[in-house]
C-alpha cells in the first residue's frame, strides 16, 4: 500500500484505507473514497493539487489530503 499522492499520472489503484481523524475520513468517504473503490490518476505533478477519477467523477485533492488515502496500485 502507498499514499494516493505517490501514484503516477495515468496509473490506477484501489482504495484500501484512509488514515486520519474522523472528520477527514468522513469527508473523503463522502467524496467516494471507499475501501475497494477503483481510482485513476489524471494529474499528479507532485507540487500542486492532483486530479483523480473516482467512478464517473473527477476530484481535485491537495497533496496533504491525498497522502491520507492509502491505495494499492493495479495494472
CORNOR-V813288 format. One record per run of one state. SS is the DSSP state (2 for helix, 1 for strand, 0 for the rest). FROM is the first residue (numbers start at 1). TO is the last residue. Records with the same first field share a line. If there is no record, write none. Layout:
# CORNOR-V813288
SS = FROM-TO + FROM-TO
This chain:
# CORNOR-V813288
0 = 1-1 + 7-11 + 19-21 + 31-37 + 44-49 + 55-56 + 62-62 + 67-68 + 75-75
1 = 2-3 + 12-18 + 38-43 + 50-54 + 57-61 + 69-74
2 = 4-6 + 22-30 + 63-66
